[in-house]
Amino acid sequence: MRIVSPLLSTAFFLTFLNCTAFAQPIGTAAAVNQDSRGTPPDRSIRTIVLGDKIIHNERIETNTKGLLQILLADGTTFTVGPDSHLTIDSFVYDPDAGAAKVTASLGKGVFRFIGGKTSKTPDGVRLNTPVGTVGIRGAIADMAFGLGNGTPSHIDLSYGDDITLWRPDGKPIRLYKAGFSIVIEGSKVRVHRTPEWWTGFFQGLISGANGGGGGAPIKPTGAMVVASTLPETNSNFPLPLNSIPIPTTRPDNPDLGVVDQGNNDIIRQRVENSSGGGEPPPPPSERSMRVLTISSEEGGDGVVGGSTDTDQPTTLIVQAGADTGTATLSQGTVTLPVYNDTAFAAHSVGGIASPFGTLSGVAYSGPEGFTAYLLGMGGDPSLPFYAITGTKTDMAALTGNSVRRYSFTADPIQGIGGVPFMSGAAGIGMSGIASSDFLVAEPGSAGDGSGRVMQSWVAFNGTGANQQSAIGVNVGALDSSGFSLERRGSYRVASDGPSSVLFGQAATLTVDGAGFFGTNGQNFVVSDDAPGQPGHFFDSSSDSFTSGTGFSTIHVGNLAGEVTNPARSLSGTYQGFATGVIENASTGGAVFGTSGSPSDMTIAFDPARKSLGGSITVDAQYYDDPGTMTVAFGDGINGNTQNGASAYIDSDTFAATANPNTAGTHVSSVDSSVVNYQRDGQPAGTYLVSGTPTNLTTLGVSTDHLCTTCDFLKWGWWGTQVQTADPTNPSVEGGRFSVHLGTWVAGDIANDADIANSDLVNATGTFKGMAVGNVVSGEASYVAAGDMDMTYNFGERSGTLNISNFDGHSFGGTMNGSVGGQATFNGDLSGSSGFLGGSANGAFVNNGSDVAAGAIGNFEVGASEGDWRANGVFAGGRTSVTPNTN
């Protein structure tokens, strides 16, 4: 076996790679069957044979037997199947920088693309196809367009990381799992598993037809090869002609700056000559790792890090072929198992010797070397040893117009399922929980500030005086490495006890600046955003000026799916109504808060920024004692330029936490006209989140009253804890006021003129929907729901509102409408024996051009027997319209 001079090989590559892009060779025909033709710019058609240079902008065409494989200098290959055509528009390769970019136009036919350096360069591959523009990252893609045999156009991810199709309307569709295809049938685009027969059919097309000789005038036979004086291998030839690429990944060749194509005899012989025979073992891999260990001897609170000894960057060194790796810490070394999982998996880990004692627990692993070791010292999870490693995600991979869904693992100490950032010490059962995935709304482009994250959950265990209730709202934004978020929510362990409000911040735990791992951002690890700082997660009771003990949790996020082009139809400002029960830490009493007009509940949506903001004002009135509470959330409105955390995921899923401008939040206690503004430097515990019908039937709403066509009506939950300042000393807390699971409803409120100009002006409409709110009965406080029915004569501006099955009570009354301005109504409510009565406020809302398609409002009622009181909101859709006969 002969060795090609390195000088000769290098000279060839310098000549090949330094060609300018225009009117110059950009690739080589590395494999060919006859009946492949090329038309270089301003030249006549030629038949392409093995070894021919492919010219920039040359149109490549094959007939029914034709087959051509084009090899570019960076290791990228295009296979052009029968009856197909392709043009390579541009190719730029800088071997010193390790960067390459290619743009090609694919027409009708079948094609295979195998990425070299191009597909490892951000935005390195752009293929213009009949169905849109295709981008490829580290992948093998099989593509078929316009076959005419009943098979739709499709793009298959055969191997690798990521394929994105941008349709003509600019909307992206992404593949990130091998064995799946993007299927295009006219205007319909879908993703599904690649049918087995497609793969076989495709392979048959690109494997070559019988009789193809690659352009050789005399086809070689076995006898001719034996009799020849050729060397045993083809290592006499420069590397681009040395082998034909096969559809497998290829490691970078550091010696030549190109991708190794199969059997690289030049490199092999150099190794053999220098080592005296035999190949040395490959060098070990070095993986960046972060190790966090317990920050206090007591343990149990999950708090890790906080010092150089408890939060250490290190390197996990893995020898080639080994199933373990070793990391060196300031306390000594630790050897951990390594995994090569291509999908998310959990591994039981035990018996790991370390300077901290024997470690055991669970390791979560995913693609591309991601592993999160959540172990306990001496098998005790309350003495944590956490280690994280993985392949850094290029955050540009998270751009687009999709919503990513991630699942959460349970915290190993708290052990309450996938509910994040909660302590088991809270005492809340999660059997009745309704939880969302962790949702990531991708930014339109990297760094544009519109990337948002959100997760929420609500739990009701039992009803009435036996109820436990809780809600969690976690909302924030993407940043250059991962994300950060605000932890908010509230819970009540016992109906006759105080509520508690959730506080704290969380963020992705970064390793060497990376918060997401895997080419497609498949995994991350999230915990409190300042490891080692006790109290970063804490719960604050409504009946005390002190806060609960600080703690931390840790969760692994795994990409579970993706929703493309989510609807964000809400835009601009909406108004509505709100209610809540206000708890006063000073008196221990509960006061009902109910908004009086639509201007008291304002919510504004910004689809471009995927954000929202607004404010709620409720009148705190217990019999004749007046007072108010105002809270601001999310983006600043009405001249306030400060923005708080918010996320507008889609038209049904959104949330926000307190606006940081303390002037937007204030309270007037029921026995004083003095307004107590929020104490500076103390964040309010405010949250607002969209509601879902998941729990409403459990709480009392009849199934037939759940409006399935009322997407234009938005409702949900809100809460807060406001620490007010002492009037004599602004730095001292003067009062503490809390709301747990208050309710709100909003929509596009109709004007009286809208109705006057519609078919409703002389008609009666019927409405049906739900009512949900809070009850205080004796010492118990809990959430309840029921049915709402309304009939309204728009000509006479009068009707009846009835709420039934609300915690066993039914009540109603006559509603009288406004004249001029907004189409609002109000009236008194009464009910069964022993019922003192109450009142309701409401308004009609539009569904686009459909005037008064729904009715929304709030109510407050009370009864003498049993000291039962309630308030809440109602919302319903119009079910019929009957012309008035008079």
CORZIPE-V889358 format. One record per helix or strand of 2 or more residues. SS is the DSSP state (h for helix, s for strand). FROM is the first residue (numbers start at 1). TO is the last residue. Records with the same first field share a line. If there is no record, write none. Layout:
SS->FROM-TO, FROM-TO
//
This chain:
h->6-17, 118-120, 196-206, 222-227, 239-241, 265-275, 367-369, 395-398, 424-426, 464-466, 598-600, 662-664, 693-699, 703-705, 752-756, 759-762, 865-867
s->25-33, 36-39, 46-47, 53-55, 59-62, 67-72, 77-80, 85-94, 99-106, 109-114, 125-129, 132-145, 153-166, 172-175, 180-185, 188-193, 252-253, 258-259, 285-294, 311-318, 324-329, 332-337, 345-352, 359-365, 371-377, 380-389, 402-408, 433-435, 438-441, 452-461, 468-478, 483-492, 500-508, 516-517, 523-528, 537-541, 555-564, 572-584, 590-594, 601-606, 611-620, 628-634, 646-650, 653-658, 666-668, 675-678, 687-690, 714-726, 729-749, 763-777, 780-793, 798-806, 809-817, 824-831, 835-847, 850-863, 868-883
//
